[in-house]
Amino acid sequence: MAVQEIQLAVCSWSLRPGSIDELIVKMNQTDIDRVQLALNPLRNDPALWSDAYGKFAASGIRVVSGMYEPIGEDYTSLESIHATGGLLPDATWDSNWSCIQRCLVLAQYLSIKDISLHAGFIPPAIESETYNKLIQRIRRIADLIADLVQGTLLLETGQESADQLLAFLDVVGRDNIAINFDPANMILYNTGDPIDALAMLMPKVRQVHIKDARYPTAPGLWGQELPAGQGEVDWHRFMKLVRENGYAGEYIIEREAGEDRVADIITAARLLRSIH
C-alpha cells in the first residue's frame, strides 16, 4: 500500500505578511499550499486583505483553519501574559467578544470551520469564580462557532498541563471543542513532557502545530523556540504517536522567532517528510 503524502500547512502569522498578496508570495517560497489563517489582520486591515477568497483560490491555496488572537495580550514576560492572556481578563472581554463575532463572519466568507485560540491560563481551582467565568466564555464562543460556521473551537495547548486541559474540557461539556496540540508550548511554558501530553490528549486532538523549543533554564522564564529539529521535541516519537492514533489532519508549521522564517519553515517541512 502506498504511503499517503504528508499534509503540510503553515501558520500565516509565521510569515509576517503585510497583505494577502505578500502571504501568497511567501507561501509559494515555502512550496506549501495549505494555511492556517490569522483572522485578526483581515478584520483590522480589510483593504490589504480584500478578495482573500478569490486570491487563495487563484493561487491554489487552501485555508485549513483560522486563528483568533485575543486582544490585549502582552508577551513581554510570563507574568504579563499570565495577567493579559486569552479570554479571562475582564478589561478586554467585551472587545474580544465583539471581535470574535466579526472574525467569524470572515470565517463564513472563507468557508473556515475550525477556529483556534489560547483560552488563557486555566485557573487551578475548578470551583473558583475565575474558572467558572472562563467556562462560560468558552461555551459562549463554542456555541457561536457551532451556529455561524457549524465548526469547532480548538484550544491550543501549552499554558496548562494536559490533565488540567482534559478536566477543563470535561467541565465545559461541548462536543464542538477540540485541541490544537503544540508540543513546543509544553516546553516553552514547562507544563509537561510534550509526548506524554500528546498521548493523554490524542483522543481530543484535531489539529497539530509543528514547533520546537528548549526548556527554560530557570523558574519564571520561558524556554527558547528553535527551528524544528533543533529543540527538545522528539519528532520521531511525535509522528509515530499521531500516526498510530489515526490522525488525518494537517501538520501545521509554526515559527514565531528567528529572522528567516521561510528558511525555517522549509527546514521543518524537510524534517517531517524525512520522518513520515
Accessible surface in RSA format (square Angstrom, percent):
REM  Atomic radii and reference values for relative SASA: ProtOr
REM  Chains: A
REM  Algorithm: Lee & Richards
REM  Probe-radius: 1.40
REM  Slices: 20
REM RES _ NUM      All-atoms   Total-Side   Main-Chain    Non-polar    All polar
REM                ABS   REL    ABS   REL    ABS   REL    ABS   REL    ABS   REL
RES MET A   1   236.75 122.6 151.12 100.0  85.62 203.9 125.34 106.6 111.41 147.6
RES ALA A   2    97.54  89.7  65.39 100.9  32.15  73.1  76.39 107.6  21.14  56.0
RES VAL A   3   115.06  75.7  86.64  78.4  28.41  68.5  91.49  79.5  23.56  63.9
RES GLN A   4   127.10  71.1 113.74  83.1  13.37  31.8  52.10 110.9  75.00  56.9
RES GLU A   5   120.82  69.4 109.52  82.9  11.30  26.9  60.84 117.7  59.98  49.0
RES ILE A   6    11.77   6.7   2.02   1.5   9.76  23.5   4.55   3.3   7.23  19.6
RES GLN A   7    44.52  24.9  40.18  29.4   4.33  10.3  14.34  30.5  30.17  22.9
RES LEU A   8    10.70   6.0   4.30   3.1   6.40  16.1   4.30   3.0   6.40  17.2
RES ALA A   9     0.00   0.0   0.00   0.0   0.00   0.0   0.00   0.0   0.00   0.0
RES VAL A  10     0.00   0.0   0.00   0.0   0.00   0.0   0.00   0.0   0.00   0.0
RES CYS A  11     0.00   0.0   0.00   0.0   0.00   0.0   0.00   0.0   0.00   0.0
RES SER A  12     2.57   2.2   2.57   3.4   0.00   0.0   0.23   0.5   2.34   3.3
RES TRP A  13    47.66  19.1  36.85  17.8  10.81  25.4  40.04  21.4   7.62  12.4
RES SER A  14     0.00   0.0   0.00   0.0   0.00   0.0   0.00   0.0   0.00   0.0
RES LEU A  15     2.02   1.1   0.22   0.2   1.80   4.5   0.53   0.4   1.50   4.0
RES ARG A  16   113.27  47.6  91.59  46.7  21.68  51.6  57.13  78.1  56.14  34.0
RES PRO A  17    25.26  18.4   7.54   6.9  17.72  64.4   7.58   6.3  17.68 109.9
RES GLY A  18    41.11  50.7   0.00   N/A  41.11  50.7  34.93  95.8   6.19  13.9
RES SER A  19    21.00  17.7  21.00  28.0   0.00   0.0  11.18  23.8   9.82  13.8
RES ILE A  20     1.19   0.7   1.19   0.9   0.00   0.0   1.19   0.9   0.00   0.0
RES ASP A  21    75.07  52.6  72.92  72.6   2.15   5.1  31.15  73.3  43.92  43.8
RES GLU A  22    65.03  37.3  60.09  45.5   4.94  11.8  27.43  53.1  37.60  30.7
RES LEU A  23     0.00   0.0   0.00   0.0   0.00   0.0   0.00   0.0   0.00   0.0
RES ILE A  24    18.62  10.6  18.62  13.9   0.00   0.0  18.62  13.4   0.00   0.0
RES VAL A  25    83.08  54.7  81.28  73.6   1.79   4.3  82.56  71.7   0.52   1.4
RES LYS A  26    51.00  24.9  51.00  31.3   0.00   0.0  28.25  25.4  22.75  24.2
RES MET A  27     0.09   0.0   0.04   0.0   0.05   0.1   0.06   0.1   0.02   0.0
RES ASN A  28    94.58  65.2  73.07  70.6  21.51  51.8  27.80  66.9  66.78  64.5
RES GLN A  29   101.62  56.8  77.70  56.8  23.92  57.0  36.66  78.0  64.96  49.3
RES THR A  30     4.74   3.4   0.00   0.0   4.74  11.3   0.14   0.2   4.60   7.0
RES ASP A  31   118.50  83.0 102.51 102.0  15.99  37.8  29.47  69.4  89.03  88.8
RES ILE A  32     8.78   5.0   1.05   0.8   7.72  18.6   4.69   3.4   4.09  11.1
RES ASP A  33    81.85  57.3  79.41  79.0   2.44   5.8  23.57  55.5  58.29  58.1
RES ARG A  34    52.78  22.2  52.78  26.9   0.00   0.0   1.86   2.5  50.92  30.9
RES VAL A  35     0.00   0.0   0.00   0.0   0.00   0.0   0.00   0.0   0.00   0.0
RES GLN A  36     0.00   0.0   0.00   0.0   0.00   0.0   0.00   0.0   0.00   0.0
RES LEU A  37     0.32   0.2   0.32   0.2   0.00   0.0   0.32   0.2   0.00   0.0
RES ALA A  38     7.87   7.2   7.31  11.3   0.56   1.3   7.31  10.3   0.56   1.5
RES LEU A  39     0.32   0.2   0.32   0.2   0.00   0.0   0.32   0.2   0.00   0.0
RES ASN A  40    15.40  10.6  15.40  14.9   0.00   0.0   8.55  20.6   6.85   6.6
RES PRO A  41    42.70  31.1  40.54  37.0   2.16   7.9  42.70  35.3   0.00   0.0
RES LEU A  42     8.46   4.7   4.23   3.0   4.24  10.7   4.23   3.0   4.24  11.4
RES ARG A  43    30.60  12.8  17.84   9.1  12.77  30.4   6.88   9.4  23.73  14.4
RES ASN A  44    85.57  59.0  57.40  55.5  28.16  67.8  21.33  51.3  64.23  62.1
RES ASP A  45    67.05  47.0  62.94  62.6   4.11   9.7   6.03  14.2  61.02  60.9
RES PRO A  46    86.65  63.2  81.76  74.5   4.89  17.8  84.18  69.5   2.47  15.4
RES ALA A  47    90.58  83.3  63.66  98.2  26.92  61.2  73.01 102.8  17.58  46.6
RES LEU A  48    93.74  52.2  88.10  63.0   5.64  14.2  91.40  64.2   2.34   6.3
RES TRP A  49    14.91   6.0   7.95   3.9   6.96  16.3   4.53   2.4  10.38  16.8
RES SER A  50    59.69  50.4  52.11  69.5   7.58  17.5  38.53  82.0  21.16  29.6
RES ASP A  51    82.37  57.7  69.68  69.4  12.69  30.0  27.08  63.7  55.29  55.1
RES ALA A  52     0.19   0.2   0.15   0.2   0.04   0.1   0.15   0.2   0.04   0.1
RES TYR A  53   114.91  53.6 112.40  64.0   2.51   6.5  66.66  50.1  48.25  59.5
RES GLY A  54    25.71  31.7   0.00   N/A  25.71  31.7  21.48  58.9   4.23   9.5
RES LYS A  55    62.45  30.5  59.72  36.6   2.73   6.5  43.02  38.7  19.43  20.7
RES PHE A  56     5.99   3.0   5.99   3.7   0.00   0.0   5.99   3.6   0.00   0.0
RES ALA A  57    69.45  63.9  40.51  62.5  28.95  65.8  50.35  70.9  19.11  50.6
RES ALA A  58    94.19  86.6  49.40  76.2  44.79 101.9  61.94  87.2  32.25  85.4
RES SER A  59    46.87  39.6  15.39  20.5  31.48  72.5  14.19  30.2  32.68  45.8
RES GLY A  60    52.31  64.5   0.00   N/A  52.31  64.5  36.97 101.5  15.34  34.4
RES ILE A  61    11.77   6.7   2.09   1.6   9.68  23.3   2.91   2.1   8.86  24.1
RES ARG A  62   133.46  56.0 128.04  65.3   5.42  12.9  53.20  72.7  80.26  48.6
RES VAL A  63    24.90  16.4   6.77   6.1  18.13  43.7   6.77   5.9  18.13  49.2
RES VAL A  64    23.30  15.3   1.93   1.7  21.37  51.5   3.90   3.4  19.40  52.6
RES SER A  65     0.11   0.1   0.11   0.1   0.00   0.0   0.11   0.2   0.00   0.0
RES GLY A  66     0.00   0.0   0.00   N/A   0.00   0.0   0.00   0.0   0.00   0.0
RES MET A  67    23.88  12.4  23.88  15.8   0.00   0.0  16.67  14.2   7.20   9.5
RES TYR A  68     3.11   1.5   2.45   1.4   0.67   1.7   2.45   1.8   0.67   0.8
RES GLU A  69    86.63  49.7  84.47  63.9   2.16   5.1  17.85  34.5  68.79  56.2
RES PRO A  70     6.09   4.4   2.76   2.5   3.33  12.1   2.76   2.3   3.33  20.7
RES ILE A  71    54.36  30.9  48.98  36.5   5.38  13.0  54.36  39.1   0.00   0.0
RES GLY A  72    44.63  55.0   0.00   N/A  44.63  55.0  25.99  71.3  18.64  41.8
RES GLU A  73    33.47  19.2   4.73   3.6  28.74  68.4   1.25   2.4  32.22  26.3
RES ASP A  74    55.99  39.2  52.43  52.2   3.56   8.4  18.44  43.4  37.55  37.5
RES TYR A  75    94.69  44.2  78.22  44.5  16.47  42.9  71.79  54.0  22.89  28.2
RES THR A  76   116.12  82.6  82.77  83.9  33.34  79.5  70.21  94.3  45.91  69.4
RES SER A  77    44.26  37.4  41.07  54.8   3.18   7.3  36.73  78.2   7.53  10.5
RES LEU A  78    39.60  22.1  35.11  25.1   4.49  11.3  35.31  24.8   4.29  11.5
RES GLU A  79   146.56  84.1 136.72 103.4   9.84  23.4  55.83 108.0  90.73  74.1
RES SER A  80    22.18  18.7  15.45  20.6   6.72  15.5  21.99  46.8   0.19   0.3
RES ILE A  81     0.00   0.0   0.00   0.0   0.00   0.0   0.00   0.0   0.00   0.0
RES HIS A  82   114.31  62.5 100.43  69.8  13.88  35.5  65.13  67.1  49.18  57.2
RES ALA A  83    71.87  66.1  45.46  70.1  26.42  60.1  54.86  77.3  17.02  45.1
RES THR A  84    38.56  27.4  36.79  37.3   1.77   4.2  37.70  50.6   0.86   1.3
RES GLY A  85     2.61   3.2   0.00   N/A   2.61   3.2   0.12   0.3   2.50   5.6
RES GLY A  86     0.17   0.2   0.00   N/A   0.17   0.2   0.00   0.0   0.17   0.4
RES LEU A  87     0.52   0.3   0.00   0.0   0.52   1.3   0.52   0.4   0.00   0.0
RES LEU A  88    30.77  17.1  28.83  20.6   1.94   4.9  28.89  20.3   1.88   5.1
RES PRO A  89    26.37  19.2  15.38  14.0  10.99  40.0  26.12  21.6   0.25   1.5
RES ASP A  90    92.87  65.1  72.02  71.7  20.85  49.3  35.61  83.8  57.25  57.1
RES ALA A  91   103.95  95.6  59.15  91.3  44.80 101.9  72.27 101.8  31.68  83.9
RES THR A  92    27.75  19.7  27.29  27.7   0.46   1.1  27.54  37.0   0.21   0.3
RES TRP A  93    20.15   8.1  19.94   9.7   0.21   0.5  10.85   5.8   9.30  15.1
RES ASP A  94   114.25  80.0 107.04 106.5   7.21  17.1  37.78  88.9  76.47  76.3
RES SER A  95    54.91  46.4  47.99  64.0   6.92  15.9  15.79  33.6  39.12  54.8
RES ASN A  96     0.33   0.2   0.33   0.3   0.00   0.0   0.00   0.0   0.33   0.3
RES TRP A  97    40.33  16.2  40.33  19.5   0.00   0.0  32.73  17.4   7.60  12.3
RES SER A  98    52.21  44.1  49.97  66.7   2.24   5.2  25.57  54.5  26.64  37.3
RES CYS A  99    11.25   8.5  11.25  12.6   0.00   0.0   0.00   0.0  11.25  12.1
RES ILE A 100     6.14   3.5   6.00   4.5   0.15   0.4   6.14   4.4   0.00   0.0
RES GLN A 101    66.60  37.2  65.72  48.0   0.88   2.1  15.73  33.5  50.87  38.6
RES ARG A 102   125.97  52.9 121.60  62.0   4.37  10.4  46.99  64.2  78.98  47.9
RES CYS A 103     2.18   1.6   2.18   2.4   0.00   0.0   2.18   5.5   0.00   0.0
RES LEU A 104     2.00   1.1   2.00   1.4   0.00   0.0   2.00   1.4   0.00   0.0
RES VAL A 105    86.31  56.8  85.18  77.1   1.13   2.7  85.18  74.0   1.13   3.1
RES LEU A 106    40.33  22.5  40.26  28.8   0.07   0.2  40.33  28.3   0.00   0.0
RES ALA A 107     0.00   0.0   0.00   0.0   0.00   0.0   0.00   0.0   0.00   0.0
RES GLN A 108    84.73  47.4  64.66  47.3  20.07  47.8  22.45  47.8  62.28  47.2
RES TYR A 109   101.66  47.5  82.64  47.0  19.03  49.5  87.40  65.7  14.26  17.6
RES LEU A 110    11.35   6.3   2.17   1.6   9.19  23.1   2.17   1.5   9.19  24.7
RES SER A 111    79.84  67.5  56.83  75.8  23.01  53.0  38.60  82.2  41.24  57.8
RES ILE A 112     2.97   1.7   0.01   0.0   2.96   7.1   2.02   1.5   0.95   2.6
RES LYS A 113   100.47  49.0  97.79  60.0   2.69   6.4  70.13  63.1  30.34  32.3
RES ASP A 114    16.46  11.5  16.09  16.0   0.38   0.9   0.12   0.3  16.35  16.3
RES ILE A 115     6.08   3.5   6.08   4.5   0.00   0.0   6.08   4.4   0.00   0.0
RES SER A 116     0.09   0.1   0.09   0.1   0.00   0.0   0.00   0.0   0.09   0.1
RES LEU A 117     3.76   2.1   1.28   0.9   2.48   6.2   3.76   2.6   0.00   0.0
RES HIS A 118    29.67  16.2  27.75  19.3   1.93   4.9  16.93  17.4  12.75  14.8
RES ALA A 119     7.52   6.9   4.38   6.8   3.15   7.2   4.38   6.2   3.15   8.3
RES GLY A 120     1.20   1.5   0.00   N/A   1.20   1.5   0.03   0.1   1.17   2.6
RES PHE A 121    31.53  15.8  26.16  16.2   5.37  14.0  26.16  15.9   5.37  15.4
RES ILE A 122    10.92   6.2   2.90   2.2   8.02  19.3   2.90   2.1   8.02  21.8
RES PRO A 123    16.21  11.8  10.06   9.2   6.14  22.3  14.85  12.3   1.36   8.4
RES PRO A 124   120.03  87.5  95.02  86.6  25.02  90.9  96.48  79.7  23.55 146.4
RES ALA A 125    54.54  50.2  45.98  71.0   8.56  19.5  54.54  76.8   0.00   0.0
RES ILE A 126    75.28  42.8  68.97  51.4   6.31  15.2  68.97  49.7   6.31  17.1
RES GLU A 127   149.64  85.9 129.11  97.7  20.53  48.9  66.04 127.7  83.60  68.3
RES SER A 128    33.06  27.9  21.54  28.7  11.52  26.5  32.53  69.3   0.53   0.7
RES GLU A 129   149.23  85.7 135.21 102.3  14.02  33.4  54.19 104.8  95.04  77.6
RES THR A 130    61.61  43.8  61.02  61.9   0.59   1.4  50.87  68.3  10.74  16.2
RES TYR A 131     3.90   1.8   3.90   2.2   0.00   0.0   3.20   2.4   0.70   0.9
RES ASN A 132    66.72  46.0  66.45  64.2   0.27   0.6  21.98  52.9  44.74  43.2
RES LYS A 133    55.02  26.8  47.48  29.1   7.54  18.0  35.29  31.8  19.74  21.0
RES LEU A 134     0.00   0.0   0.00   0.0   0.00   0.0   0.00   0.0   0.00   0.0
RES ILE A 135     4.30   2.4   4.30   3.2   0.00   0.0   4.30   3.1   0.00   0.0
RES GLN A 136   100.68  56.3  96.05  70.2   4.63  11.0  43.93  93.5  56.75  43.0
RES ARG A 137    27.83  11.7  27.18  13.9   0.65   1.5   7.42  10.1  20.42  12.4
RES ILE A 138     0.00   0.0   0.00   0.0   0.00   0.0   0.00   0.0   0.00   0.0
RES ARG A 139    59.52  25.0  59.52  30.3   0.00   0.0   8.10  11.1  51.43  31.2
RES ARG A 140   115.23  48.4 108.03  55.1   7.20  17.1  38.35  52.4  76.88  46.6
RES ILE A 141     0.95   0.5   0.95   0.7   0.00   0.0   0.95   0.7   0.00   0.0
RES ALA A 142     0.00   0.0   0.00   0.0   0.00   0.0   0.00   0.0   0.00   0.0
RES ASP A 143    55.67  39.0  54.30  54.1   1.36   3.2  24.07  56.6  31.60  31.5
RES LEU A 144    30.72  17.1  28.30  20.2   2.42   6.1  30.18  21.2   0.54   1.5
RES ILE A 145     0.81   0.5   0.81   0.6   0.00   0.0   0.81   0.6   0.00   0.0
RES ALA A 146    40.07  36.8  32.35  49.9   7.72  17.6  33.00  46.5   7.07  18.7
RES ASP A 147   106.37  74.5  84.86  84.5  21.51  50.9  24.81  58.4  81.56  81.3
RES LEU A 148    54.95  30.6  48.69  34.8   6.27  15.8  49.31  34.6   5.64  15.2
RES VAL A 149     4.58   3.0   1.47   1.3   3.11   7.5   4.58   4.0   0.00   0.0
RES GLN A 150   122.17  68.3  95.54  69.8  26.63  63.4  58.08 123.6  64.08  48.6
RES GLY A 151     7.23   8.9   0.00   N/A   7.23   8.9   3.75  10.3   3.48   7.8
RES THR A 152    16.47  11.7  16.47  16.7   0.00   0.0   3.36   4.5  13.11  19.8
RES LEU A 153     0.00   0.0   0.00   0.0   0.00   0.0   0.00   0.0   0.00   0.0
RES LEU A 154     0.00   0.0   0.00   0.0   0.00   0.0   0.00   0.0   0.00   0.0
RES LEU A 155     2.64   1.5   2.64   1.9   0.00   0.0   2.64   1.9   0.00   0.0
RES GLU A 156    14.90   8.6  10.05   7.6   4.85  11.5   0.00   0.0  14.90  12.2
RES THR A 157     1.38   1.0   1.38   1.4   0.00   0.0   1.38   1.9   0.00   0.0
RES GLY A 158     0.00   0.0   0.00   N/A   0.00   0.0   0.00   0.0   0.00   0.0
RES GLN A 159    10.24   5.7   1.59   1.2   8.66  20.6   0.56   1.2   9.68   7.3
RES GLU A 160    11.29   6.5   7.73   5.8   3.56   8.5   3.54   6.8   7.75   6.3
RES SER A 161    30.23  25.5  29.17  38.9   1.07   2.5  26.38  56.2   3.85   5.4
RES ALA A 162     7.93   7.3   4.73   7.3   3.20   7.3   5.65   8.0   2.28   6.0
RES ASP A 163    86.85  60.8  81.56  81.2   5.30  12.5  30.39  71.5  56.47  56.3
RES GLN A 164    62.77  35.1  55.69  40.7   7.09  16.9  31.46  67.0  31.32  23.8
RES LEU A 165     3.07   1.7   3.07   2.2   0.00   0.0   3.07   2.2   0.00   0.0
RES LEU A 166    52.47  29.2  47.95  34.3   4.52  11.4  48.25  33.9   4.22  11.4
RES ALA A 167    38.39  35.3  29.52  45.6   8.87  20.2  37.39  52.7   0.99   2.6
RES PHE A 168     0.00   0.0   0.00   0.0   0.00   0.0   0.00   0.0   0.00   0.0
RES LEU A 169    11.93   6.6   4.62   3.3   7.31  18.4   4.83   3.4   7.10  19.1
RES ASP A 170   120.14  84.2  96.96  96.5  23.17  54.8  26.10  61.4  94.04  93.8
RES VAL A 171    54.53  35.9  41.96  38.0  12.57  30.3  48.04  41.7   6.49  17.6
RES VAL A 172     1.06   0.7   0.57   0.5   0.49   1.2   0.57   0.5   0.49   1.3
RES GLY A 173    52.12  64.3   0.00   N/A  52.12  64.3  30.31  83.2  21.81  48.8
RES ARG A 174    85.25  35.8  70.47  35.9  14.78  35.2  18.41  25.2  66.83  40.5
RES ASP A 175   159.89 112.0 121.67 121.1  38.22  90.4  42.81 100.7 117.08 116.8
RES ASN A 176    27.76  19.1  23.90  23.1   3.85   9.3  22.37  53.8   5.38   5.2
RES ILE A 177    10.17   5.8   1.62   1.2   8.55  20.6   1.73   1.2   8.44  22.9
RES ALA A 178    13.21  12.1  13.19  20.4   0.02   0.0  13.21  18.6   0.00   0.0
RES ILE A 179     0.00   0.0   0.00   0.0   0.00   0.0   0.00   0.0   0.00   0.0
RES ASN A 180     0.00   0.0   0.00   0.0   0.00   0.0   0.00   0.0   0.00   0.0
RES PHE A 181     0.00   0.0   0.00   0.0   0.00   0.0   0.00   0.0   0.00   0.0
RES ASP A 182     0.00   0.0   0.00   0.0   0.00   0.0   0.00   0.0   0.00   0.0
RES PRO A 183     0.00   0.0   0.00   0.0   0.00   0.0   0.00   0.0   0.00   0.0
RES ALA A 184     0.00   0.0   0.00   0.0   0.00   0.0   0.00   0.0   0.00   0.0
RES ASN A 185     5.39   3.7   5.39   5.2   0.00   0.0   0.00   0.0   5.39   5.2
RES MET A 186     1.20   0.6   1.20   0.8   0.00   0.0   0.99   0.8   0.20   0.3
RES ILE A 187     0.08   0.0   0.08   0.1   0.00   0.0   0.08   0.1   0.00   0.0
RES LEU A 188    21.11  11.8  21.11  15.1   0.00   0.0  21.11  14.8   0.00   0.0
RES TYR A 189    29.59  13.8  12.44   7.1  17.14  44.6   8.58   6.5  21.00  25.9
RES ASN A 190    95.41  65.8  74.59  72.1  20.82  50.1   7.44  17.9  87.97  85.0
RES THR A 191    33.56  23.9  20.00  20.3  13.55  32.3  28.23  37.9   5.32   8.0
RES GLY A 192    31.87  39.3   0.00   N/A  31.87  39.3  29.87  82.0   2.00   4.5
RES ASP A 193    60.06  42.1  49.19  49.0  10.88  25.7  20.35  47.9  39.71  39.6
RES PRO A 194     3.33   2.4   3.33   3.0   0.00   0.0   3.33   2.8   0.00   0.0
RES ILE A 195     9.63   5.5   9.53   7.1   0.10   0.2   9.53   6.9   0.10   0.3
RES ASP A 196    88.60  62.1  82.37  82.0   6.23  14.7  28.31  66.6  60.28  60.1
RES ALA A 197     5.55   5.1   2.62   4.0   2.93   6.7   5.12   7.2   0.42   1.1
RES LEU A 198     0.00   0.0   0.00   0.0   0.00   0.0   0.00   0.0   0.00   0.0
RES ALA A 199    55.86  51.4  37.12  57.3  18.74  42.6  38.37  54.0  17.49  46.3
RES MET A 200    93.58  48.5  74.66  49.4  18.92  45.0  81.32  69.1  12.25  16.2
RES LEU A 201     0.50   0.3   0.50   0.4   0.00   0.0   0.50   0.4   0.00   0.0
RES MET A 202    12.45   6.4   7.02   4.6   5.44  12.9   7.02   6.0   5.44   7.2
RES PRO A 203   120.17  87.6  76.74  70.0  43.43 157.9  89.61  74.0  30.57 190.0
RES LYS A 204    93.42  45.6  88.45  54.3   4.96  11.8  41.78  37.6  51.64  55.0
RES VAL A 205    17.25  11.4   0.00   0.0  17.25  41.6   0.16   0.1  17.09  46.4
RES ARG A 206   121.22  50.9 105.70  53.9  15.52  36.9  23.52  32.1  97.70  59.2
RES GLN A 207     9.13   5.1   9.13   6.7   0.00   0.0   3.41   7.3   5.72   4.3
RES VAL A 208     0.00   0.0   0.00   0.0   0.00   0.0   0.00   0.0   0.00   0.0
RES HIS A 209     0.05   0.0   0.05   0.0   0.00   0.0   0.05   0.1   0.00   0.0
RES ILE A 210     0.80   0.5   0.00   0.0   0.80   1.9   0.00   0.0   0.80   2.2
RES LYS A 211     5.75   2.8   3.95   2.4   1.81   4.3   2.12   1.9   3.64   3.9
RES ASP A 212     0.29   0.2   0.15   0.1   0.14   0.3   0.00   0.0   0.29   0.3
RES ALA A 213     0.00   0.0   0.00   0.0   0.00   0.0   0.00   0.0   0.00   0.0
RES ARG A 214   115.52  48.5 115.52  58.9   0.00   0.0  28.02  38.3  87.50  53.0
RES TYR A 215    68.63  32.0  59.42  33.8   9.21  24.0  52.52  39.5  16.10  19.9
RES PRO A 216    26.72  19.5   5.97   5.4  20.75  75.4   6.77   5.6  19.95 124.0
RES THR A 217   131.54  93.6  92.96  94.2  38.58  91.9  83.55 112.2  47.99  72.5
RES ALA A 218    42.97  39.5  35.81  55.3   7.16  16.3  42.24  59.5   0.73   1.9
RES PRO A 219   139.10 101.4 108.42  98.8  30.68 111.5 120.85  99.8  18.24 113.4
RES GLY A 220    62.28  76.8   0.00   N/A  62.28  76.8  33.54  92.0  28.74  64.4
RES LEU A 221    93.29  52.0  88.86  63.6   4.43  11.1  90.46  63.5   2.83   7.6
RES TRP A 222    70.67  28.4  52.65  25.5  18.02  42.3  50.34  26.8  20.33  33.0
RES GLY A 223    13.57  16.7   0.00   N/A  13.57  16.7   2.16   5.9  11.41  25.6
RES GLN A 224   100.49  56.2  95.25  69.6   5.24  12.5  38.30  81.5  62.19  47.2
RES GLU A 225    22.28  12.8  11.82   8.9  10.46  24.9   6.63  12.8  15.66  12.8
RES LEU A 226    21.36  11.9  20.28  14.5   1.08   2.7  20.28  14.2   1.08   2.9
RES PRO A 227    15.11  11.0  14.56  13.3   0.56   2.0  15.11  12.5   0.00   0.0
RES ALA A 228     8.24   7.6   1.39   2.1   6.85  15.6   1.39   2.0   6.85  18.1
RES GLY A 229    47.60  58.7   0.00   N/A  47.60  58.7  14.81  40.6  32.79  73.4
RES GLN A 230    98.42  55.0  84.71  61.9  13.70  32.6  33.78  71.9  64.63  49.0
RES GLY A 231    21.87  27.0   0.00   N/A  21.87  27.0   0.41   1.1  21.45  48.0
RES GLU A 232    92.09  52.9  65.43  49.5  26.66  63.5  31.48  60.9  60.61  49.5
RES VAL A 233     9.72   6.4   0.00   0.0   9.72  23.4   0.12   0.1   9.60  26.0
RES ASP A 234    59.57  41.7  50.40  50.2   9.17  21.7  24.62  57.9  34.96  34.9
RES TRP A 235    10.36   4.2   6.76   3.3   3.59   8.4   6.76   3.6   3.59   5.8
RES HIS A 236   123.49  67.5 119.80  83.3   3.69   9.4  82.76  85.3  40.72  47.4
RES ARG A 237   115.39  48.4 111.56  56.9   3.83   9.1  44.51  60.8  70.88  43.0
RES PHE A 238     0.00   0.0   0.00   0.0   0.00   0.0   0.00   0.0   0.00   0.0
RES MET A 239     0.00   0.0   0.00   0.0   0.00   0.0   0.00   0.0   0.00   0.0
RES LYS A 240   111.70  54.5 111.51  68.4   0.18   0.4  79.08  71.2  32.61  34.7
RES LEU A 241    31.91  17.8  30.71  22.0   1.20   3.0  31.72  22.3   0.19   0.5
RES VAL A 242     0.00   0.0   0.00   0.0   0.00   0.0   0.00   0.0   0.00   0.0
RES ARG A 243   100.88  42.4  82.24  41.9  18.65  44.4  39.96  54.6  60.92  36.9
RES GLU A 244   114.91  66.0  74.70  56.5  40.21  95.7  44.10  85.3  70.81  57.8
RES ASN A 245    79.14  54.6  45.60  44.1  33.53  80.7  10.77  25.9  68.37  66.1
RES GLY A 246    58.82  72.5   0.00   N/A  58.82  72.5  35.86  98.4  22.96  51.4
RES TYR A 247    31.05  14.5   6.61   3.8  24.45  63.6  12.43   9.3  18.62  23.0
RES ALA A 248    88.35  81.2  61.02  94.2  27.33  62.2  70.56  99.4  17.78  47.1
RES GLY A 249    21.39  26.4   0.00   N/A  21.39  26.4  16.09  44.1   5.30  11.9
RES GLU A 250    22.66  13.0  21.38  16.2   1.28   3.0   0.18   0.4  22.48  18.4
RES TYR A 251    10.46   4.9  10.46   5.9   0.00   0.0   6.92   5.2   3.54   4.4
RES ILE A 252     0.37   0.2   0.37   0.3   0.00   0.0   0.37   0.3   0.00   0.0
RES ILE A 253     2.67   1.5   2.67   2.0   0.00   0.0   2.67   1.9   0.00   0.0
RES GLU A 254     8.35   4.8   5.30   4.0   3.06   7.3   0.00   0.0   8.35   6.8
RES ARG A 255    18.91   7.9  18.91   9.6   0.00   0.0   5.92   8.1  12.98   7.9
RES GLU A 256    87.66  50.3  63.59  48.1  24.07  57.3  20.20  39.1  67.47  55.1
RES ALA A 257    36.74  33.8  31.38  48.4   5.35  12.2  36.74  51.7   0.00   0.0
RES GLY A 258    30.75  37.9   0.00   N/A  30.75  37.9  19.91  54.6  10.84  24.3
RES GLU A 259   151.49  87.0 125.91  95.3  25.58  60.9  69.10 133.7  82.39  67.3
RES ASP A 260    86.09  60.3  80.71  80.3   5.38  12.7  32.93  77.5  53.16  53.0
RES ARG A 261    27.82  11.7  24.78  12.6   3.04   7.2   5.97   8.2  21.85  13.2
RES VAL A 262    29.81  19.6  28.96  26.2   0.85   2.0  28.96  25.2   0.85   2.3
RES ALA A 263    41.66  38.3  36.08  55.7   5.58  12.7  40.00  56.3   1.65   4.4
RES ASP A 264    24.18  16.9  21.91  21.8   2.27   5.4   0.51   1.2  23.67  23.6
RES ILE A 265     0.00   0.0   0.00   0.0   0.00   0.0   0.00   0.0   0.00   0.0
RES ILE A 266    55.10  31.4  54.43  40.6   0.67   1.6  54.76  39.4   0.35   0.9
RES THR A 267    48.12  34.2  47.08  47.7   1.04   2.5  27.13  36.4  20.99  31.7
RES ALA A 268     2.05   1.9   2.05   3.2   0.00   0.0   2.05   2.9   0.00   0.0
RES ALA A 269     1.52   1.4   1.52   2.3   0.00   0.0   1.52   2.1   0.00   0.0
RES ARG A 270   147.18  61.8 143.70  73.3   3.48   8.3  69.02  94.3  78.16  47.4
RES LEU A 271    41.05  22.9  35.97  25.7   5.08  12.8  40.60  28.5   0.45   1.2
RES LEU A 272     0.00   0.0   0.00   0.0   0.00   0.0   0.00   0.0   0.00   0.0
RES ARG A 273   108.67  45.6  89.41  45.6  19.27  45.9  44.98  61.5  63.70  38.6
RES SER A 274    88.88  75.1  46.78  62.4  42.10  97.0  49.13 104.6  39.75  55.7
RES ILE A 275    24.83  14.1   4.88   3.6  19.96  48.1   8.15   5.9  16.69  45.3
RES HIS A 276    61.84  33.8  29.08  20.2  32.76  83.8  42.20  43.5  19.64  22.8
END  Absolute sums over single chains surface
CHAIN  1 A    12132.6       9539.6       2593.1       6529.0       5603.7
END  Absolute sums over all chains
TOTAL         12132.6       9539.6       2593.1       6529.0       5603.7
